[in-house]
């Protein structure tokens, strides 16, 4: 019995140290275990920010008011548009329904109207070619006929002129040469100068003048001859030369 008691007394210090060591290890494990509450708070997302509202088609003032009321800082930019009227909102950047932070910048895109297109040069081309080029460029075409000496069907003028930048879908007028209808040459020989000019001009003829010394005083200022025979039918705009008598210089 005494031997057994001595053995128990001899192991008591070791058991005590083992208990102390186990307690220290338990404290270390507890202190190093993550704080569940603290970690949960760290990963919790921030409250959601405002969403970009739909302002398409609004006036600029209305769109600005809606965006600022949502908490955004607004700037504007202009872009051409064939569909949205000038001054109306095309959209936003970032687009509608994007979630941003309060005070984030949103750009309002405003329509500057139809894009501008350069008018091509058409003079000297055939009517069909001119129309095709204009339609392909997005213009509307108006054709007018003009009686000129140019070959029929050739573009002789255009408005707006070539090189100008105008809005798409604008009207471009082209003047196309047409064969002049024949007109009768009037009889103006023997008429006074002013009466002859008035009569010939009313017929649609272009006038030119020559002078000849009159043999008689009563022939001064009178048409002595004309280059085209009276009654002949000629194209409108053809030149008619009138010979007008002038006084002889004094001797």
C-alpha positions in Angstrom: 0.0 0.0 0.0 2.7 2.4 0.9 4.4 1.7 -2.5 1.2 2.5 -4.3 0.7 5.8 -2.4 4.3 6.8 -3.2 3.7 6.1 -7.0 0.5 8.2 -6.9 2.2 11.1 -5.2 5.1 10.9 -7.7 2.6 11.3 -10.8 0.5 14.2 -9.3 2.9 17.0 -10.5 2.8 15.6 -14.1 -1.0 15.4 -14.1 -1.2 19.0 -12.8 1.1 20.2 -15.6 -0.9 18.4 -18.2 -4.1 20.0 -17.0 -2.5 23.4 -17.1 -1.2 22.8 -20.6 -4.6 21.7 -21.8 -6.2 24.8 -20.4 -3.7 27.1 -22.2 -4.3 25.3 -25.5 -8.0 25.7 -25.1 -7.6 29.5 -24.5 -5.4 29.8 -27.6 -8.0 28.1 -29.8 -10.9 30.2 -28.4 -8.9 33.5 -29.0 -7.9 32.6 -32.5 -11.4 31.5 -33.7 -12.9 34.1 -36.2 -15.5 36.6 -34.9 -18.6 35.6 -36.8 -20.4 38.9 -36.1 -17.5 41.0 -37.2 -17.0 39.0 -40.4 -20.7 39.2 -41.2 -20.7 43.0 -40.9 -17.6 43.3 -43.2 -19.2 41.5 -46.1 -22.6 43.0 -45.8 -23.1 45.1 -49.1 -23.6 48.8 -48.9 -27.2 50.1 -49.4 -28.1 50.2 -53.2 -27.6 53.5 -55.0 -30.1 55.2 -57.3 -31.0 53.9 -60.8 -30.8 56.0 -63.9 -34.3 56.9 -64.9 -35.8 56.7 -68.4 -35.7 60.3 -69.9 -35.7 59.4 -73.6 -37.8 61.8 -75.7 -38.0 64.4 -72.9 -37.0 68.0 -73.1 -33.6 68.8 -71.7 -35.0 70.7 -68.7 -37.3 67.8 -67.8 -34.6 65.2 -68.2 -32.2 67.3 -66.0 -34.8 67.7 -63.3 -35.5 64.0 -63.2 -31.9 63.0 -63.0 -31.0 65.6 -60.4 -34.0 64.5 -58.3 -32.6 60.9 -58.4 -29.3 62.2 -57.0 -27.1 62.4 -60.1 -24.8 65.1 -61.4 -25.9 66.0 -65.0 -23.9 67.0 -68.1 -25.1 67.3 -71.7 -23.8 66.4 -75.1 -25.2 66.7 -78.7 -25.5 64.0 -81.4 -27.3 64.1 -84.8 -30.4 61.9 -85.2 -32.7 61.3 -88.1 -35.5 60.1 -85.8 -35.5 62.2 -82.7 -36.5 65.8 -83.1 -33.9 68.5 -82.4 -33.7 69.5 -78.8 -35.1 66.2 -77.5 -33.2 63.6 -75.4 -31.8 60.7 -77.3 -30.7 58.7 -74.3 -28.2 58.7 -71.4 -24.7 57.5 -70.7 -24.7 55.3 -68.6 -28.0 53.9 -70.1 -31.4 53.6 -68.4 -31.7 51.3 -65.3 -28.0 51.5 -64.5 -27.4 51.6 -60.7 -24.9 54.2 -59.6 -23.8 56.0 -56.5 -25.3 59.2 -55.3 -23.7 62.1 -57.1 -22.4 60.0 -60.0 -22.2 61.8 -63.4 -24.8 61.0 -66.1 -24.5 62.4 -69.6 -27.7 63.4 -71.3 -27.5 62.9 -75.1 -29.5 65.6 -77.0 -30.6 65.4 -80.6 -29.0 68.1 -82.8 -31.4 67.2 -85.6 -30.8 65.4 -88.8 -27.2 64.9 -89.8 -25.7 67.3 -92.4 -24.8 65.8 -95.7 -22.6 67.3 -98.5 -24.5 68.1 -101.7 -22.8 66.4 -104.6 -21.9 68.2 -107.9 -24.5 67.4 -110.5 -24.1 69.8 -113.4 -23.3 68.1 -116.6 -24.7 64.8 -115.6 -27.8 63.1 -117.0 -31.0 63.5 -115.1 -31.3 59.9 -114.1 -27.7 59.8 -112.7 -28.3 63.0 -110.7 -31.6 61.7 -109.2 -29.9 58.4 -108.2 -27.0 60.2 -106.5 -29.2 62.5 -104.6 -31.6 59.7 -103.4 -28.6 57.6 -102.4 -27.3 60.5 -100.3 -30.6 60.9 -98.5 -32.0 63.9 -100.3 -35.4 64.6 -101.9 -35.3 65.6 -105.5 -37.3 68.3 -107.4 -36.7 68.5 -111.2 -37.5 71.6 -113.2 -37.2 72.0 -117.0 -35.3 74.8 -118.5 -35.2 75.6 -122.2 -31.5 76.0 -123.0 -29.2 75.2 -126.0 -27.7 72.4 -123.9 -28.4 68.8 -124.8 -31.8 67.8 -123.5 -31.8 65.8 -120.2 -28.5 67.3 -119.0 -28.4 69.0 -115.5 -27.6 72.7 -116.1 -28.1 74.1 -112.6 -28.8 73.0 -109.0 -29.9 74.4 -105.7 -28.3 74.2 -103.1 -25.0 74.4 -104.9 -22.5 71.6 -104.9 -20.3 71.4 -101.8 -22.8 72.8 -99.3 -23.6 70.8 -96.2 -27.4 70.6 -95.6 -29.6 68.4 -93.4 -30.4 64.9 -94.7 -33.8 64.6 -96.4 -33.5 68.2 -97.6 -34.9 69.1 -101.0 -32.3 69.6 -103.9 -33.7 71.2 -107.0 -32.1 70.4 -110.3 -32.7 72.2 -113.6 -32.6 69.9 -116.6 -32.1 71.2 -120.1 -35.2 70.9 -122.3 -35.5 71.4 -126.0 -36.8 74.9 -126.6 -40.1 75.1 -128.4 -39.8 76.8 -131.8 -41.1 80.4 -132.0 -41.8 82.5 -135.1 -39.4 85.3 -135.9 -41.3 88.6 -135.9 -41.0 91.2 -138.6 -39.2 94.2 -137.0 -37.5 95.7 -140.0 -38.6 99.3 -140.5 -39.6 99.6 -136.8 -38.1 102.1 -134.5 -35.4 100.8 -132.2 -37.4 100.6 -129.0 -40.5 99.0 -130.6 -38.3 96.4 -132.4 -36.6 95.4 -129.2 -39.9 95.0 -127.3 -41.4 93.0 -130.1 -38.4 90.6 -130.6 -37.9 90.1 -126.8 -41.5 89.1 -126.4 -40.9 86.3 -128.9 -38.2 84.8 -126.6 -35.3 85.6 -128.9 -31.9 86.7 -127.8 -31.0 90.1 -129.3 -27.8 91.5 -130.7 -27.2 94.8 -132.5 -25.2 96.2 -135.3 -25.0 99.8 -136.6 -25.1 101.1 -140.1 -24.9 104.7 -141.3 -28.3 105.7 -142.5 -28.5 107.2 -146.0 -31.6 109.2 -145.0 -32.3 111.2 -141.9 -35.6 109.4 -141.3 -33.7 106.0 -141.0 -31.7 107.1 -138.0 -32.8 104.9 -135.0 -34.7 102.5 -137.3 -34.1 98.8 -137.8 -32.7 98.6 -141.3 -32.3 94.7 -141.4 -32.6 91.6 -139.3 -30.5 88.4 -139.4 -33.4 85.9 -139.4 -36.2 86.0 -141.9 -39.6 87.0 -140.6 -42.0 84.1 -140.1 -39.3 81.5 -139.8 -39.7 79.2 -136.7 -36.6 78.9 -134.6 -35.9 77.5 -131.1 -36.5 79.9 -128.2 -33.4 81.8 -127.2 -31.8 81.9 -130.7 -30.0 85.1 -131.4 -31.6 87.7 -133.6 -29.2 90.4 -134.8 -30.8 93.8 -135.6 -29.1 96.4 -137.8 -29.9 99.9 -136.6 -29.4 103.0 -138.6 -27.2 105.7 -137.1 -26.5 109.3 -138.3 -23.6 110.1 -140.6 -20.8 112.2 -139.0 -20.9 115.8 -140.0 -18.6 116.8 -142.9 
